[in-house]
Amino acid sequence: MGRPPSTNPKSKSIPIRLDAATEKILQDYCDKHNSNRAEAIREAIHRLNEDESRYFWSPEWRQLLGDNEKNITNISEEFQGMLNMLLQTIQQMKTKTGSESNESD
């Protein structure tokens, strides 16, 4: 009997040479993701064909970007509030000093 035919046969073989550091990166990835070397290499090759933004944005980066976006939004809202208060203060000062009517003269 044997194995059923694959729907996506892997008939191409590409032998490669790796230095020790690259081999360790590959092995660490495989250990972390419970993957074998061939699967990890195929996944990396497919990522080369993906949109750059998706390829380079790891979940950690996306989290950091999201956190920073929230911080920037909060700071922007606080800054807008301070600007509004400053403009109101300037308007009140103009009204009290009567400088508003002098500007149009």
N, C-alpha and C positions, 0 to 999 in steps of 0.2 A: 504494500500500500504506500506508505510514506506521507509526506507532507503535501497539503493541498497547494495548488499553484498560487503564487502571490499576485495580488491585483496591481502591485507596483514593484516589479522585480528589480533588484539591485545588481545589474550585470556588469557595471563598470567598476574597476578596481584602480585605486590611485595610491601607490605606496609613497609615503613621505618620510622625511627624516626630521626629527625634532631635537632641539637642544634640551638639556636637563630642565631648565627653567620652564620652557614651554610645555614639556611633558608633565611637569608638576601641576601647572595651571590646568591642563586638560584632566589630569587624574583627580585633582581637587574638585573640579566642576562635576565630574562624573560621580564622585562620592557624595557630594552635597545634593545632587539632583537624582540620585539613584538611576543613573544612566550608564550605558556602555560607551566606549570611545567612538565607535562608528556613528551611533545616534547623535552624540554631542557634536561631532564634526559635521554631520549632515545638517543639524540644526544651525550651526554657525554659518555654513554656506548659504542656507536659505535666508538667514538674517542679512546677508550681503545684498540680497535682492529686495529687501523691505525698504520702506520709506525711512530716510535717515533719522528723522525725529523719533520714530518708534524704535529704531535700532539702538540709538544712543541713550534713550530714556529708560533707565532701570527703574524698578519700583521705588528704590530708595531716592533716586533723583526726582521722580514724580512727587513723592511725599515732601521732599524739601521745597520743591517749587510751589506746591500747594500751600505749605505752611508760610512761605515767604509772600505768596500772593495775598494770603489773609492778613499778614502783618502790614503789607504795603497798603491794602485797602483800608485797614483800621487807621493807619497813620494819615492816609489821604483824607479820610473823613474827619479826623481830629484837626488836621491842618485847615480844612475847609471851614470847620466851626470857628477856629481862631481867626481866620480871615474875615468871616462874617461879623464876629464881635468887634474886630478892629474897624471895619467899615462902619458899623453902627456907632462906635465911639467917635469916629471922625465926623460922621453926620451930626451927632449930638453936639460936638464941639462947634461945628459950623453954625448950627442953629442957635446955640447960646451966645456966640460971639457976633452973630449977624453977618458973618463973612459970606454966607450963601447968597445974599442979595447983592453984595459987592462984586462978586465974580461976574455977574451978567452985565455990569456997567462998563 
